[in-house]
């Protein structure tokens, strides 16, 4: 690993948080804090794993000979650097640009409050029962909000402008089968693709579900992720949340995950293959797909897919192996 990279990482470390994580792991594992600290440092040097990687993936439970199979923050950053030209990042970062470019695949009406007038918004607002609002930029569900269209539209307009929630979209009505899993959020597929020599391959796929704590499916808001067998288009194994709780069935609806078939999965993959042509310089993308009664549609796409969802402990418990080997096989490195 590049010595300059290591020095920068040491300088930039949040040492307070590092020691909080070390103390937490040591207490849970009943191990000496110094041994955990040295192991965290070792994983950082050998595998490019930050202390949050170490904690999220629980590398303290992973045998030394299998740790290299995990996609760590440093590895993920390197894949982004190799595969995605930085000058094209705004095509996915700016939600207005994204919705314009991918209109064929987004399949919903929307407004940009930097362009639409207050009267435009009022008319749009009055024609819907429910809308989704979000900032032009942002990840992890930051400031994404579902609003019921019951208030005075002019007051709502002022509030959205003040909160910089400038993108206003139609609320997506999901497929009844997907709704059975969890009806209080739009549950999306996260499909991560890599393109090599014009061939698009899926390196990771999961379904994200809300879990009664918020009306979004993002794991940072209490959601659950369940791995998808992309060869069959069905859920496999258990669901997992940020706290490494494992769920055989959804805790709210009781629907069992294993074997649940996702409607229109093949069509969703085909849609991604077509959409990827519009961004030829972005070859490592995380696509968020909603399934409706009429088929799939794209919610958004990410040029810097968050790697933490790839290898949650409940998903890797069986073979204790990460997914970096899949990246390397596809990229032939």
C-alpha positions, 0 to 999 in steps of 0.5 A: 500500500502507498506510504503516502496514503497511510500517512494521510490516513493517520493524520486524518483519523478521528482518534476519539471515535477510533478508541470508542470503537476499539473499546466497544469491540474489546468489551464485546469480545472480552479481549484486551483493548491493545490487541484489538487496536493493533489488529485494527492498525494491521487491517488498515495497513494490509487491507486498506480497512478503516476502523469503521470497516473493521467494526461494520464487517466485524473483521475481529471474527474473520480468519486472517486468511479470508480478510483480504476478500473484503471490499474495504474503503480503500479498495472501494475508493480505488475501484471508483478511481479506476472505473469512474471519470471524475468529470462525469460524477455530476451526472449522477450527483446532481439529481436534476441532471440525473432525472433529465438524462434518465427520464425514460427510465425514471418514469415519474414527474418532478420539479426543480424548485430552482427552475419552477415558479411558486405557482408551478409548484402549487399546481403540482402539489395540488395534483398529488396526494403525496410527494417526495422531496430531497436536496439536489445533492446528497446521499444516505437518504439525507433530507429525503422526506415524504410529504402529504399534500394537505397543507397550504402549497405556498407555505410548503414551497417556502419551507422547502426552499428554506430547507434546500429540498429543491427536487420534488418528485411524484411518490412511487407506488410500488408493486403489491408483492413488494408492498407485502414485505413492508408497506410503509416505505418504497423498498428498493433494489440496490444493484451494483454493476461494473462494466469491463470492455462494454460488458456489464456485470452485477457485483452485488444486489440486495433489497432494502426495506424499511423497518418501522422506524422511518418511512425510507428503506435506507440502512442509516434510517433503520432499514434492513438489507437482504441479499438477492440471488441475481441469477434467480431474482429472489431473496436469499438468506437473512436480512441484516440491519446496521446493528448486525441484527439478523432477520429470517422474516420481516419483523413488522410483516412476518414475511419470510425472506428466503425464496421471495421472488422479486417481480420484474427482476430481469426487466430491472437488469435489462433497464440498467443495461440500457441506462448504463449506455448514457454514462459511458465514463461511469463504469462502477455504479450503484443503481436504486430501482423501485418495482411498480405494477407496470415494471421497474423504474430508476430512483437514482444512481450512485457513482460512489457506491457505499461498500459497507452494505456489501458484507454485513456480518449476518450475510457473511457468517456462513463462509466468512468471505467478502465479495472482492474476489467477484470484483477481481474476477469481473475486472480480471485483475 
